[in-house]
Amino acid sequence: MLTATSIQRRTPLNPTVMIGQFAVLMLIVAVLYRHVLTGLVYSWKNNSDWSHGFIIPFFSLYFLYTQRHRFPATLRNRNALPQLAGAALLVLSFGLFIASIFYKMEYPKRCSLLLSMLAVILMVWGWPVFRWSWFAVAFLMFAVPLPHRVFQELTMPLRGVAAVVSAMVLQFIPDMFAEAHGTVVEYIYRGQADVLDVERACSGMRLLMTMMALGVAMAFMHDRPLWQRLVMVLSCVPIAIFCNVVRVTLTGLLVVFGRADLAHGTWHTLMGLGMLFVAFALYGAISYVLNHLFVEEAEADESVAATGGLGG
């Protein structure tokens, strides 16, 4: 037996009204966070480590486009639970925003922007659309620059790894002695001593962030088992470290053999771009192996049916 409440819940909502509500709330969020948005654009333009931030929003939109078939076919009247949850999340994000202003912390303020976007989606569209769009909003985190102190702490071990491996490779050169001390490689070649300093720009953080964004995107772009997604995301770290070590080692070899002019400027930039293609190739190989590692059960059944179930 249908009650008035059940009929009301099954009544389709007017998409035009919901789009209007969503647009108004998002406009309010944009106005409140206008300084945060301008700060992000400034960081993308003036900090080469985060220049990829311009691309991230476009990928989020592309992800939603590729997943458009998952968008709910009809939008029904929703109960109060998603609205209350969205309102609570919005209050939490505004609280984080105010606290970040009080403590003069930029990173939490930028994170609260993304929380506000998720809150508005939940309040207006409900759980089905929230489940459809949450990844696209969460992926925007790759466009948010990390706090400077955290970024510096992350670059130090990467620079140390690059220095140690580079010194080990240089040892294979005849008449060469090389030893790593922190982020510096001290070497003696044919009686001449000098040092190679793995600078912050050569830490590989830019490549690592790019690869992490690519890994998460590729892992969630298609339906995969959870373990495959974890493998694809985690493999980005050793790939990025390997490619950066190769770049640092090649740069060191150029300096040692008297071609320091190729270790800076345009040639150095081209070498970095080349390592990016190598990283993409390695990641593509891992994705290919995962896609063909196991034969799906349905494909196996079709193969058996095609052969008539005959054994050897």
C-alpha positions in Angstrom: 0.0 0.0 0.0 1.4 3.4 -1.0 1.3 6.1 1.5 1.6 9.8 0.9 5.2 9.8 2.1 6.3 7.0 -0.2 4.6 8.7 -3.2 6.4 11.9 -2.3 9.8 10.1 -2.1 9.3 8.5 -5.5 8.3 11.7 -7.2 11.1 12.8 -9.6 12.8 16.0 -8.7 13.0 18.9 -11.1 16.7 18.9 -12.4 16.4 22.6 -13.3 15.6 23.5 -9.7 18.5 21.4 -8.4 20.9 22.8 -10.9 19.9 26.3 -9.8 20.4 25.5 -6.1 23.7 23.9 -6.8 24.9 26.9 -8.9 23.9 29.4 -6.2 25.6 27.5 -3.4 28.8 27.0 -5.5 28.8 30.7 -6.3 28.6 31.5 -2.6 31.5 29.1 -1.9 33.5 30.6 -4.8 33.0 34.1 -3.3 34.0 33.0 0.2 37.1 31.2 -1.1 38.1 33.7 -3.8 41.4 34.5 -2.0 42.1 30.7 -1.8 41.4 30.3 -5.5 43.6 33.2 -6.5 46.4 31.8 -4.2 46.2 28.5 -5.9 46.5 30.0 -9.4 49.4 32.1 -8.2 51.2 29.0 -6.9 50.6 27.1 -10.2 52.0 30.0 -12.2 55.0 30.8 -10.1 56.1 27.5 -8.6 57.3 25.0 -11.2 56.9 22.1 -8.7 53.1 22.7 -8.9 52.6 23.8 -12.5 50.7 20.6 -13.1 47.8 22.2 -11.0 46.4 23.7 -14.2 45.8 20.2 -15.6 44.2 18.5 -12.6 40.8 20.3 -12.8 40.4 19.4 -16.5 41.1 15.7 -15.7 38.5 15.8 -12.9 36.0 17.0 -15.5 37.1 14.4 -18.0 36.7 11.7 -15.3 33.1 12.8 -14.8 32.5 12.7 -18.5 33.8 9.1 -18.8 31.6 8.1 -15.9 28.5 9.8 -17.2 26.8 6.5 -17.7 26.9 6.0 -13.9 25.0 9.2 -13.2 21.6 8.4 -11.7 18.9 8.1 -14.4 16.2 9.8 -12.3 16.6 12.0 -9.2 14.0 11.2 -6.5 13.0 13.2 -3.5 15.6 12.5 -0.9 15.2 12.2 2.9 16.8 14.6 5.3 19.8 12.4 6.1 22.1 13.5 3.2 21.0 17.1 3.7 21.9 17.0 7.4 25.2 15.2 6.5 26.0 17.8 3.9 25.2 20.6 6.3 27.4 19.1 9.0 30.3 18.7 6.5 29.8 22.3 5.4 30.0 23.5 9.0 33.1 21.4 9.5 34.8 22.9 6.4 33.9 26.4 7.4 35.3 25.7 10.9 38.5 24.5 9.4 38.6 27.6 7.2 38.2 29.9 10.2 40.8 28.0 12.3 43.3 28.1 9.4 42.9 31.9 9.3 43.4 32.2 13.0 46.6 30.0 13.0 47.8 31.4 9.6 47.9 28.1 7.9 47.2 28.0 4.1 47.0 24.3 3.4 44.0 23.5 5.7 42.2 26.5 4.2 42.7 25.0 0.7 41.5 21.6 1.9 38.4 23.2 3.4 37.5 24.4 -0.1 37.3 20.8 -1.4 35.3 19.8 1.7 32.8 22.6 1.0 32.4 21.4 -2.6 31.6 17.9 -1.4 29.2 19.3 1.2 27.3 21.2 -1.4 27.0 18.2 -3.7 25.7 16.1 -0.8 23.2 18.7 0.3 21.7 19.3 -3.2 22.0 16.0 -5.0 22.1 13.4 -2.3 24.0 10.1 -1.9 23.8 8.8 -5.5 25.4 11.8 -7.1 27.8 12.1 -4.2 29.0 8.6 -4.9 29.3 9.4 -8.6 31.4 12.6 -8.1 33.4 12.3 -4.9 36.5 11.0 -6.7 36.6 13.9 -9.1 36.5 16.4 -6.3 39.0 14.4 -4.1 41.4 14.2 -7.1 41.8 18.0 -6.9 44.0 17.4 -3.9 46.8 16.8 -6.3 46.5 20.5 -7.3 46.9 21.7 -3.8 50.5 22.5 -2.9 51.9 20.9 0.2 53.1 23.1 3.0 56.6 24.3 2.4 58.1 22.6 5.4 56.4 19.2 4.6 57.6 19.5 1.0 61.2 20.2 2.1 61.1 17.2 4.5 60.0 15.0 1.6 62.7 16.2 -0.8 65.6 15.4 1.6 65.3 11.6 1.5 64.7 11.6 -2.3 67.8 13.7 -2.8 69.8 11.3 -0.5 68.7 8.3 -2.5 69.7 10.0 -5.8 73.1 10.9 -4.4 73.8 7.4 -3.0 72.8 5.6 -6.2 74.6 8.1 -8.4 77.8 7.6 -6.4 77.5 3.8 -6.8 77.1 4.1 -10.6 80.0 6.5 -10.9 82.3 4.0 -9.1 82.1 1.7 -12.2 84.0 4.3 -14.2 87.7 3.5 -14.4 89.9 5.8 -12.3 86.9 7.1 -10.5 86.2 7.3 -6.8 82.8 8.6 -5.6 81.2 8.7 -2.2 77.9 10.2 -1.1 77.6 12.4 1.9 74.0 13.4 2.5 72.8 15.1 -0.7 76.4 15.7 -2.0 78.6 13.3 -4.1 82.3 13.8 -3.6 84.4 12.3 -6.4 88.0 12.0 -7.5 88.6 11.4 -11.2 92.1 11.1 -12.6 93.5 13.0 -9.6 91.0 15.8 -9.8 88.5 16.2 -6.9 85.2 17.9 -7.1 81.6 17.6 -5.7 78.2 17.1 -7.2 75.3 18.6 -5.3 71.8 17.1 -5.8 69.8 20.3 -5.6 66.2 20.5 -4.4 65.0 20.9 -8.0 66.6 17.5 -8.8 64.9 15.7 -5.9 62.3 14.2 -8.1 59.3 15.5 -6.2 57.8 17.1 -9.3 58.0 13.7 -11.1 56.7 11.9 -8.1 53.7 14.1 -7.8 53.0 13.8 -11.5 53.3 10.0 -11.4 51.1 9.8 -8.2 48.4 11.8 -10.0 48.6 9.6 -13.0 48.6 6.4 -11.0 45.5 7.3 -9.0 43.8 8.5 -12.2 44.5 5.3 -14.1 43.7 3.1 -11.2 40.2 4.6 -10.8 39.5 5.3 -14.4 38.4 1.7 -15.1 36.9 -1.0 -13.0 39.6 -3.0 -11.3 40.0 -5.2 -8.3 41.2 -3.2 -5.2 44.5 -5.0 -5.1 45.3 -3.9 -8.7 44.5 -0.3 -7.8 46.8 -0.5 -4.8 49.6 -1.9 -7.0 49.2 0.8 -9.6 49.3 3.6 -7.1 52.2 2.2 -5.0 54.3 1.5 -8.1 54.4 5.2 -8.9 56.8 5.8 -6.1 59.7 3.4 -7.2 59.2 4.4 -10.8 59.5 8.1 -10.0 62.6 7.4 -7.8 64.2 5.2 -10.5 63.7 7.8 -13.3 65.0 10.6 -11.1 68.1 8.6 -10.2 68.8 8.0 -13.9 68.5 11.7 -14.6 70.8 12.7 -11.7 73.4 10.1 -12.7 73.4 11.2 -16.3 73.8 14.8 -15.2 76.7 13.8 -13.0 78.4 12.0 -15.9 78.0 15.1 -18.0 79.7 17.2 -15.4 82.5 14.7 -14.8 83.3 14.4 -18.5 83.5 18.2 -19.0 80.0 18.8 -20.5 78.6 20.8 -17.6 76.9 23.1 -20.2 74.5 20.2 -21.0 73.7 19.7 -17.3 71.8 23.0 -17.1 69.3 25.0 -18.9 67.4 23.7 -21.9 69.2 20.4 -22.2 68.6 19.6 -18.5 64.9 20.4 -19.0 64.7 18.1 -22.0 66.4 15.4 -20.0 63.7 15.7 -17.4 60.9 15.5 -20.0 62.6 12.4 -21.4 62.5 10.8 -17.9 58.8 11.6 -17.8 58.2 9.6 -20.9 60.3 6.7 -19.5 58.2 6.8 -16.3 54.9 6.8 -18.4 56.3 3.8 -20.4 57.1 1.8 -17.3 53.8 2.6 -15.7 52.0 1.6 -18.9 53.9 -1.7 -18.8 52.7 -2.4 -15.3 49.2 -1.6 -16.3 49.4 -4.0 -19.2 50.7 -6.8 -17.1 48.0 -6.3 -14.5 45.3 -6.3 -17.3 46.6 -9.6 -18.7 47.8 -11.3 -15.5 44.7 -13.4 -14.9 42.1 -14.7 -17.4 38.7 -13.7 -16.3 36.4 -16.5 -15.4 33.8 -15.5 -17.9 36.4 -15.5 -20.7 37.6 -19.0 -19.6 34.0 -20.3 -19.7 33.5 -18.9 -23.2 36.8 -20.6 -24.4 35.7 -23.9 -23.0 32.3 -23.6 -24.7 33.9 -22.7 -28.0 36.0 -25.9 -28.0 33.0 -28.0 -27.0 34.5 -28.8 -23.6 37.0 -31.3 -25.1 40.1 -32.1 -23.2 43.5 -33.1 -24.6 
